[in-house]
Amino acid sequence: MKRAAPKPSAAKPAVYTDPLAEVLRPGQSVELLKELHILTRDGKLNQDSRRKLKQVYHLCNFIAPLIDEVLDRQDTLQLADHGAGKSYLGFILYDLYLKDRPGAHIAGIETRDELVAKSRDLATRLGFERMRFLNTTVAEATRTDALPDRFDIVTALHACNTATDDAIRFALAKQARHIVLVPCCQAEVAAVLRKHKNASFGKTPLSEIWRHPIHTREFGSQLTNVLRCLQLEAHGYQVSVTELVGWEHSLKNELIVASQTGQPRGDARARLAAILDACNLTELAPRFLE
Ligand SMILES: C[S@@+](CC[C@H](N)C(=O)[O-])C[C@H]1O[C@@H](n2cnc3c(N)ncnc32)[C@H](O)[C@@H]1O
């Protein structure tokens, strides 16, 4: 009796997929991703760095068209990244979009000495010669002569507390065309809400929102971003507010992109002043109204 031929296995043949293909863009430096510890020394990707990279890539997708818009008009581009940390954002922007555009410069602003020293060292080793790093606060960076008078793009990714507000001030002083912010928690507004809580109870029923500390903190954080948007609109920026990536990636996930139009929103200042008054926040007028 003839033996039946073995049936072909139902299982699909294993297809090799290179895990790096999903993270590497054409021409991208593997060395950079290793140095940023996004890839391990033997070129593997870990979960934490995958998350960080996803967030930074997503942000890059918003920033790339702004870079193109500036470089379509002029040969030079100055980009400042505030609260740069390890400068993931600056390095990846430079590597993907700026290394072959000789007029483009990035300045990373960061207060932690060791991070600034590491970024300088890495930029030197990679030959990213149009990147520089200032060991200073955002507020001081606005005043220093070491930086140009004009910046085209200002970014601040999770710059702590009021450093995002200082980045807005920097951008306004430097007449930035585009401002890209992913704010961190801002504690200042919530602290002032809390300070005037008793006065607010008699003034507005909304003050129930700041009866409990957790509500005060969250409301203060949201309100801060509302005030920032109005501030930018009062200065002639068109503002869009979206979610950066899914909430599973970060709780600090609000993306504010502002582009200068030269036409301030007519009622923005008045709305801002009215909110400050209604919430007993007038002592913060110098922060948001100047
Ligand atoms: C949460 S980390 C974010 C780092 C980086 N942007 C990122 O997303 O990976 C915030 C960084 O801002 C820096 N920082 C905080 N306040 C600052 C200030 N006023 N001026 C400059 N840097 C500041 C901190 O040292 C820290 O490295």
The ligand as an SDF file (V2000), in Angstrom:
LIG
                    3D

 27 29  0  0  0  0  0  0  0  0999 V2000
   11.1990   66.0390   32.4130 C   0  0  0  0  0  0  0  0  0  0  0  0
   12.7410   66.5240   31.7520 S   0  0  0  0  0  0  0  0  0  0  0  0
   12.3930   66.4830   30.0200 C   0  0  0  0  0  0  0  0  0  0  0  0
   13.6460   66.3510   29.2100 C   0  0  0  0  0  0  0  0  0  0  0  0
   13.4310   66.2600   27.7000 C   0  0  0  0  0  0  0  0  0  0  0  0
   12.8500   67.4560   27.1610 N   0  0  0  0  0  0  0  0  0  0  0  0
   12.6290   65.0500   27.3430 C   0  0  0  0  0  0  0  0  0  0  0  0
   11.4320   65.1610   27.1390 O   0  0  0  0  0  0  0  0  0  0  0  0
   13.2030   63.9490   27.3270 O   0  0  0  0  0  0  0  0  0  0  0  0
   12.7950   68.2560   32.1100 C   0  0  0  0  0  0  0  0  0  0  0  0
   14.1700   68.8720   31.9650 C   0  0  0  0  0  0  0  0  0  0  0  0
   14.0580   70.2700   32.0930 O   0  0  0  0  0  0  0  0  0  0  0  0
   15.1630   70.7540   32.8400 C   0  0  0  0  0  0  0  0  0  0  0  0
   14.7400   72.0330   33.4180 N   0  0  0  0  0  0  0  0  0  0  0  0
   13.8630   72.2330   34.4310 C   0  0  0  0  0  0  0  0  0  0  0  0
   13.6890   73.5460   34.6710 N   0  0  0  0  0  0  0  0  0  0  0  0
   14.4750   74.1930   33.7790 C   0  0  0  0  0  0  0  0  0  0  0  0
   14.7240   75.5670   33.5130 C   0  0  0  0  0  0  0  0  0  0  0  0
   14.0980   76.5210   34.2170 N   0  0  0  0  0  0  0  0  0  0  0  0
   15.5940   75.8780   32.5350 N   0  0  0  0  0  0  0  0  0  0  0  0
   16.2030   74.9010   31.8090 C   0  0  0  0  0  0  0  0  0  0  0  0
   16.0040   73.5860   32.0080 N   0  0  0  0  0  0  0  0  0  0  0  0
   15.1500   73.2370   32.9790 C   0  0  0  0  0  0  0  0  0  0  0  0
   15.4310   69.6460   33.8450 C   0  0  0  0  0  0  0  0  0  0  0  0
   16.7570   69.6650   34.3370 O   0  0  0  0  0  0  0  0  0  0  0  0
   15.1530   68.4090   33.0120 C   0  0  0  0  0  0  0  0  0  0  0  0
   16.2900   67.8980   32.3960 O   0  0  0  0  0  0  0  0  0  0  0  0
  1  2  1  0
  2  3  1  0
  2 10  1  0
  3  4  1  0
  4  5  1  0
  5  6  1  0
  5  7  1  0
  7  8  2  0
  7  9  1  0
 10 11  1  0
 11 12  1  0
 11 26  1  0
 12 13  1  0
 13 14  1  0
 13 24  1  0
 14 15  1  0
 14 23  1  0
 15 16  2  0
 16 17  1  0
 17 18  1  0
 17 23  2  0
 18 19  1  0
 18 20  2  0
 20 21  1  0
 21 22  2  0
 22 23  1  0
 24 25  1  0
 24 26  1  0
 26 27  1  0
M  CHG  2   2   1   9  -1
M  END
$$$$
